[in-house]
Amino acid sequence: MRTQYCGLVDQRYLDQTVTLMGWVHRRRDHGGVIFIDLRDREGLVQVVCDPDRADTFATAEKVRMEFVVS
């Protein structure tokens, strides 16, 4: 199901769709944009949730620390 581990995502994956799985390490809402730090056994990756993608943003608003997400 996962295409890559969080800690291994780098520039090679620009403009590609990847599937990540892990625990929500931190969630920050900066007035319209939500940042989620997702962690797994390989490290962390920051996910940026844009309010222009309503479905994704609505889900990101409900996510809390230590939730397991894909």
Beta strands, then each sheet from edge to edge (+ up, - down):
strand 1: 22-29
strand 2: 34-40
strand 3: 43-49
strand 4: 68-69
sheet 1: 3+ 2- 1+ 4-
end
